[in-house]
Each structure stands twice: as structure tokens, then as C-alpha cells.
Amino acid sequence: MPNAYKAVLRGNHLEWLEDPPTNLNSGRPVIIAVSIVEESASPTQRATGGQEMLDALEKLAASNALPGITDPQAWQREARKDRTLPGRDD
């Protein structure tokens, strides 16, 4: 597995957010793979998102959207049971 280092790309220049890789000091070219990571929300938006999620879940609970589930704890235990993996016995 390749090593991963955090950096910010500005134009054609990388600014390391952590200690840079030590093997780049040789001056020879190094092939890299770049993944662009964007935050979808600012910290303020993420903080209010929790309240929005709570409101949505409370509305869902009040609407009795899943009337067939009479015992939520039993339903959850059943839903989380491990399945038998292919090629393996219990």
C-alpha cells in the first residue's frame, strides 16, 4: 500500500501539511497519485446539520413510518446478525 501524505495544491506547487516524505530529497522524479479532498460543509454548517438530523429523526419517529416494527431492539439485533460468509461454515 502506498504511503499517504497530506498537502495542499496551489497551482503547480504542493504545500505539505505534515512532515514531507524523506525520500523526496534525492532530486529524482517521483510518481504520485493525487486525490482531491473537498469538505462539503463548513464547520458552522456541520454543527447545525446535527440539529437538522435530530429534527428529521424526531419527525420520522412521530410519523410511525415503520409500524411493522413492534420491538425496535429485537429488530435491530436481527438486522445486525452476522451472515455466513461464502466458503465458510458456522
ABEGO torsion letter per residue (X at the ends): XBBBBBBBBBEABBBBABBBBAAAAAGBBBBBBBBBBBBABBAAAAAAAAAAAAAAAAAAAAAGABAABABAAAAAAAAABBBBBBGBBX
